[in-house]
């Protein structure tokens, strides 16, 4: 139920905070960047499912930023490139949907 969703939201927030702490110590740590991006993307997915659309959009945009930073440091990381591209396509689709709505 809802309490499980609240627990999941809390878990994602804790994970993101842990990655922030790691990145404060080592800003170019690829694994922390990638995992923070993945946690943000999953948080956005959960928020969308809870009809928290603005929060979901913000989480996905933050994930995209983390993926972009990671790819600046490791341009050959195809897994993150695919995740970034898929997320960007989804965000582009949302923008198109909101523009075409009356």
TAFENTA-V828050 format. One record per pair of residues at least 24 apart in sequence whose C-alpha atoms are under 6 Angstrom apart, sorted by sequence separation. I is the first residue (numbers start at 0). J is the second residue. If there is no record, write none. Layout:
# TAFENTA-V828050
I & J
I & J
This chain:
# TAFENTA-V828050
36 & 62
36 & 65
36 & 66
32 & 65
32 & 69
29 & 69
